[in-house]
Amino acid sequence: MSAAKLSAEEIAGQLCGFLRENVLAPNIEVTADTALTDIGVDSFSLMELVLFIERQFGLELPAESLSPENIASVATLSAYCVKSLNSTTV
């Protein structure tokens, strides 16, 4: 399935999986509604997540897109990804 056809829920699932496998301690739970700050995502972890998004979904996330409202949780970040993917499709 192309990235442009993914739903926010599908993207959130992939982001949660990436966080579980690459960023978080094994005992940390993450869902789409979990605040990223509540699970210890710092600026370094956020950059890892941004690089994953750029590679996985072919998006370029400029620094100004990393506003608090876009990166509050996995759900807000995945919603931003869907919005960006939809604006780049022709």
C-alpha angles and dihedrals in degrees: 000000000000118000090242090064097051119112124227088253092054092048091046089053091053092046092050090049092050092049092049094048101038113019115024132071112254095255096053116105120210130187132169090268097049113115108240091224090055091061095046101258104165130182093278092050090046091055090051088052092048091051089050091051092048092050098038100044103023093240127141111217110200117208092252090060090064093081120147092255092054097046102036093108142350088266094055092045093049091047089053089050092052091048090050093046091050092050092053098049118096 
